[in-house]
Amino acid sequence: MNWEQIAYVAFTIMLALVMAGIILYYYNPKRKKKVEEPKFRMLDKDEEEQEHQR
């Protein structure tokens, strides 16, 4: 193996580790409430608008 191939493999492994870190950070159970909150807030807003239209 020459240095170019070693650098390519190292860069690929580094990118895979960064991607795994992002996935683990985002899907951490401690963050679930913060991640899901905007979805529920949007649904609550839609329900409020429907009630005002009645």
C-alpha positions as a Markdown table, in Angstrom:
| # | Residue | x | y | z |
|---|---|---|---|---|
| 1 | Met | 0.0 | 0.0 | 0.0 |
| 2 | Asn | 1.3 | 3.4 | -0.8 |
| 3 | Trp | 0.5 | 6.7 | 1.1 |
| 4 | Glu | -2.3 | 7.7 | -1.2 |
| 5 | Gln | -4.2 | 4.5 | -0.5 |
| 6 | Ile | -3.6 | 4.7 | 3.2 |
| 7 | Ala | -4.8 | 8.3 | 3.2 |
| 8 | Tyr | -7.9 | 7.3 | 1.2 |
| 9 | Val | -8.7 | 4.5 | 3.7 |
| 10 | Ala | -8.1 | 6.7 | 6.7 |
| 11 | Phe | -10.3 | 9.5 | 5.3 |
| 12 | Thr | -13.1 | 7.0 | 4.6 |
| 13 | Ile | -12.9 | 5.6 | 8.1 |
| 14 | Met | -12.9 | 9.1 | 9.5 |
| 15 | Leu | -16.0 | 10.0 | 7.6 |
| 16 | Ala | -17.8 | 6.8 | 8.7 |
| 17 | Leu | -17.0 | 7.6 | 12.3 |
| 18 | Val | -18.3 | 11.2 | 12.0 |
| 19 | Met | -21.5 | 9.9 | 10.4 |
| 20 | Ala | -21.9 | 7.3 | 13.2 |
| 21 | Gly | -21.3 | 10.0 | 15.8 |
| 22 | Ile | -24.0 | 12.3 | 14.3 |
| 23 | Ile | -26.5 | 9.4 | 14.2 |
| 24 | Leu | -25.7 | 8.4 | 17.8 |
| 25 | Tyr | -26.0 | 12.0 | 18.9 |
| 26 | Tyr | -29.3 | 12.7 | 17.1 |
| 27 | Tyr | -31.0 | 9.4 | 18.1 |
| 28 | Asn | -29.9 | 9.5 | 21.7 |
| 29 | Pro | -32.9 | 8.8 | 24.0 |
| 30 | Lys | -32.1 | 11.8 | 26.1 |
| 31 | Arg | -32.7 | 14.1 | 23.1 |
| 32 | Lys | -36.0 | 12.5 | 22.1 |
| 33 | Lys | -38.2 | 15.1 | 23.8 |
| 34 | Lys | -36.3 | 18.0 | 22.2 |
| 35 | Val | -36.3 | 16.3 | 18.7 |
| 36 | Glu | -40.0 | 15.5 | 18.8 |
| 37 | Glu | -41.2 | 18.8 | 20.3 |
| 38 | Pro | -41.5 | 20.8 | 17.1 |
| 39 | Lys | -43.6 | 18.1 | 15.5 |
| 40 | Phe | -46.1 | 18.1 | 18.3 |
| 41 | Arg | -46.1 | 21.9 | 18.5 |
| 42 | Met | -46.9 | 22.1 | 14.8 |
| 43 | Leu | -49.8 | 19.6 | 15.3 |
| 44 | Asp | -51.1 | 21.6 | 18.3 |
| 45 | Lys | -51.0 | 24.8 | 16.2 |
| 46 | Asp | -53.1 | 23.1 | 13.5 |
| 47 | Glu | -55.7 | 21.9 | 16.0 |
| 48 | Glu | -56.0 | 25.5 | 17.5 |
| 49 | Glu | -56.5 | 26.9 | 14.0 |
| 50 | Gln | -59.3 | 24.4 | 13.3 |
| 51 | Glu | -61.0 | 25.3 | 16.6 |
| 52 | His | -60.9 | 29.0 | 15.7 |
| 53 | Gln | -62.5 | 28.4 | 12.3 |
| 54 | Arg | -65.5 | 26.7 | 13.8 |
